[in-house]
Amino acid sequence: MATRPKAKTKAANRRYWSAEVMRKSDALDLEQGVFALEDAREIAQSLKRSAEHSKRRKADPFRSAMSMLTFYMNRAGKALPARRKKTLNDAKGELRKIFGRA
């Protein structure tokens, strides 16, 4: 029985690891509230600006921006409403257009 409380504590410590990644990721420095924007093009433009100006990213700007968007969508998972998921998927298409990859 001693291992059970220990496991719960360990799980509680890792519970919000994705929030920590969003704050401290080497992928890029995000503008505040980028994923709260309603327009897919605005989201894509914000990610592009962040990726091009970030000194912490390790990959090229397109890959960093797309990776952060995909990461956000994956972490939201089933809790992401269909309308929001569509907007974020549209933002992926906009990112491709903006970077000339469409």
N, C-alpha and C positions, 0 to 999 in steps of 0.2 A: 504494500500500500504506500510505502514511502516514495516510490518512483512516480506515482500518479500526480501528486501536487507539483513535483519537479517538472514533469512534462508540460503541465499547464502553464507554469511560469515561463518555461522556455518558449512555448508557443505564443504567449502574450508578448514577450520581448520581440518576436519576429513579426508580429501581426501587421505592422504598418511599414515594413521594409520598403515598399514601393514608393511611399511618400518621401522617404529618405533619399531614394534614388532620384526622384524628381527634383529635389532640392540640391543635391550634391553630385549629380551625374557629370561625368566628363564628356558626355555627348554634346551638350551645349548649354549656354545660359539662356533660359527662357524669359520672355517678356511676361510680366505679371498678368494673369488672367487669360492667357492665350487660348486655353481650351474651353473657356466660358463664352468665347465669341460665337455669334450665331451664323455668321457668313463664312462659308468654306474658303472663299478667296482671301478674306481677311486673316483667317487662321494660317493659310499657306504663306501669305506674305510675311506674317509675323515670324513664322518658323524659319523662313528664308533669311530674314534680317538677323534673327538670333544666330543662325548657323554661320552666316558670313562674318559676323562680328565676334563670335565667341572665340576666346583664346584657349578654352578648355577642351574643345572637340579634338578627336583623334582621327576621324575619317573626313572625307570630303564633305562640303556643305550639304549636298543633296542627300547623301546617305545619313548624315547626322539628323537632319530635319525629319526624314522619313522614319528613321528608327525611333525617334522620340514620339512621333505621332502614333506609330504602331504600338509602342510600349504602352502609351496611355490607353489606347483602345483595348489592348489585351488585359490590362490591369482592371479596367472597368468591367469587363466580361459581360455576364448576363444582366448585370444591373444597368447597363447602358440602354436607354430607351431607343426604339427603332428609329425615331426621327433624328436623334442625336447621332446614332451610328451612321445614318445616311449622310448627315452633314460632314462627319469626320472622314467618311469614305470619299465624299466629294472633294474634301480638302487634299486627299492623297492625289486625286486627279489634277487638281489645281497646282500642287507642288510639281508634279511631272511637267505640266505645261510651262510653269514659271522657269524651271531649270532646263527646259528644252529637251525633255526626255519622253514627251508624249508621242 
